[in-house]
Amino acid sequence: MGGDRDLILLTAELLTISASAAEALVCSCPSHVSRRAFFRGLSDGEYCHPALTRVGRLRLRAMFKLHILMSEECFDIARDPMGWGELQRYLIEVLDGRIRETFVAVFLDARHQFIASEILFVGSIDSACVHQRVVLTRALSHHAVSIVVAHNHPSGSLIPSGADIETTRKLAKCLKLVDIALADHVIVASGRCQSLRNLGFV
C-alpha cells in the first residue's frame, strides 16, 4: 500500500494534478495491465483519463524518453563491451510495457560497444512487419560491425513465434552479405528477456 501511495504522490507531482486526481488515474489501471504498460499507454495515447491533460501526456512521454537516454549514457561512460545483463536492462527500458509490437535495433562496433539504438518498426498488438532493407541501411549508416535486434510481445509471452524465427534467419543472412553480424534477436515481455541465440535460432 505504501508503494501505491508513493506512486500516487509522484504521479500528482509529475502531472501537476491533485493527489485525489492522481489516485483516480492510478486506480483506473486495468487489472490485466502492468503499471509500466499503463503509464506508457497513457504517454502514447493508447489510454485516456480525464485527469491527464495534453501537457501531462507530454511529461509522461518525456519521462520515458529520459530513462532511455540515461540508459544509453551508461554505455557511453563505460566504453566496455556490452554485457548480457546491461543489454537486458536497456531493452526492458526501451520496450517493456508498449502496447504495440515494437522492433528496435542496437548497433555495435568491432569491440561490441554501443554506437546507437533506433526504433525501426511499430506494428499492431501481435505483429510488426520488419523490412530487412531498412535494418541493413541503418546498420551501414552507423558503420556497425554487429547488431542486436529486439521486439516486445505485448501478450507477455517470451515464446518466439514462427514469424520471429523466420525474420531472424532472413535478417542474419541479409546482414552477412555485407559482413555485419546479427549478434542476437531478443524478445521482451513482462519485464523479462528471451534470447533467440540462446535458443539456437541465431
N, C-alpha and C positions, 0 to 999 in steps of 0.2 A: 504493500500500500504506500510505503514511503517513496518507492521508486516512481509510482504513479503521480504522487504529489509533486515530486521534483520535475517530472516531465511536464506536468500542467503548468508549473511556475515558469519553466524555461520556455514553453510554448507561448505563454502570455507575454513574456519579455521579448521574445523574437518577433512575434507578430504584432506587438503593441496593442494587445486586447486585454480585457479584464480576465481575472482568474476564473470567473464563472463561465465566461465565453470559451476560454481555453479548455476548461473541464468538459464542456459540452462537445467541443470539437474532438478531444481525445477519446471520449466515451462513444463517439459515433463510428469509431474504427470497427469494421465488420469482424466478427469473431474468427472467420477463416483467413484473415489477412494479418500479416505481421505489422508491427508498428512502423518498421522501416519502410515496408511496401506502402503502407497507408500514407505516410508523410511524403514519400517520393511520388505517389499518385496524386496527392494534393498539389505538389510543386509542378507536376507535368500536366495538370488539368484533367487527369483521369477521374479524380474525385472532386466533389464540390461540398462546401459547407457555408452557411450564412455568415459565420464569423470570419471566414477567410476572404480578405479583400485582394484586389489586384496587387497591391504593394506587398501584402503578406505572402502571396504566391511567389512573387519575385524574390522575397527574402529567403523563403524556403529553397528555391532553386539555387540562389547564391550560396546558401549553406552547404548543399550537396556538392556544388562545384568547388567550393573552398576545401572541403575534405579531400576531394580527388587531387587538387593541386598540391595540398600539403603532403599527400602520399607520394606524389611524383618528386617533390622536393627532397624527400628522404633518399631516393635513388641518386639524385644529383650530388648530395652531400657525401654519400657513402662511396661512390665510384668503385664499387666492388661488383663482381658478377652477381646477378640477381639470383637469390636462393628461392627454393620452392615455397618456404614459409612467407617470405616477403611478397612473392607473386600472388599467393592465395589471398593475403590480406588486401592487396591492391585491387585484385579483380572483384573481390566481395564488395569493396568500397564503391567500385565503378558500376557493378551490375546487379548486386543483390537488391531485391525489392522492386525492381522495374516490372511493370505490368505487361509490357510487350517484350517479345524476344528481341534482344539487342546484341549485335555482333561487334566485338571490339578487337583491334589488333595492337599488340605491343611489339615495337620494333627494337631490335637489339644489335649491338655492334659485334666485332670479332671477339671481344672479351666477355661477351654475354652481359654487357652493361646496357642499361636503359637509355634509349635515344628519345623515344616519344611513344605516345599512345593515342589512338583515334577510334572513335565510334564510327564504324563504316556503314552499318545497315541496321535499320529498325523495322521490325515486322509486326505480326499480329500476336495474339496471346499464346499461340502454339507453333509459330514458324517465322523464319526470316529468310528471305531469298539472298544468297551470298553469290556475288559475281567475282569470279577468280581474277578477271582482268583488273578490277578496281583494287583488290588486295595487292596484286603484283605491282601495279602502278605506284601505289602509296609506299610499298616497301622499297622500290627503286628510288623514289624521291627522297626517302630518308637515308639512303645508302646503307640499308640494313643488311646484315650478314645472315641473320636468322630472325624469325618472328614467332611469337606465341599468339594464337587466336583464342578467343573465348566467347561464349554466349551464355545467356541465362535461360533457365527453364522456369517460367512463372508458375508452373504446376507444382513445383517443389521437388520433382523427381530428378535424381542425378543419373538416371539410366540413359545412355546415348540412344537416340533413335537411329533407324536405318539411314535416314537422310543426313544425320550428323556424321555418321561413319563414312558415307559416300562423299560428302563435302570435304571431309578431312583428307581422304585419299586423293581426290581430284586436285585439291589445293596443294598438297605436298608434291604431286607430280608436276604441276604447273610451275611452282616456285623453283623446283630442282633444275628446270631448264635454264635458269639464269643464275644458278649456284647460290640460291637463297634457301636455307634450311627451315622447314617447319618444325620448330622445337617442341611444340605441344599444341593441343586443342583442349581447352578446359571448359567444363560445364559448371556453372554456378547456380546453386539453388538452396534456399532456406539457410543461408549463412555458411554453406559448405561448398567444397570444390571436388570435382572428379576429373582426373587426368586421363585423356584418351591414349596418351603414350603409355601410361602405366597399365592400361587395359590391352595394349598391343595393337592399337589402331593407327599409330603414327610411326 
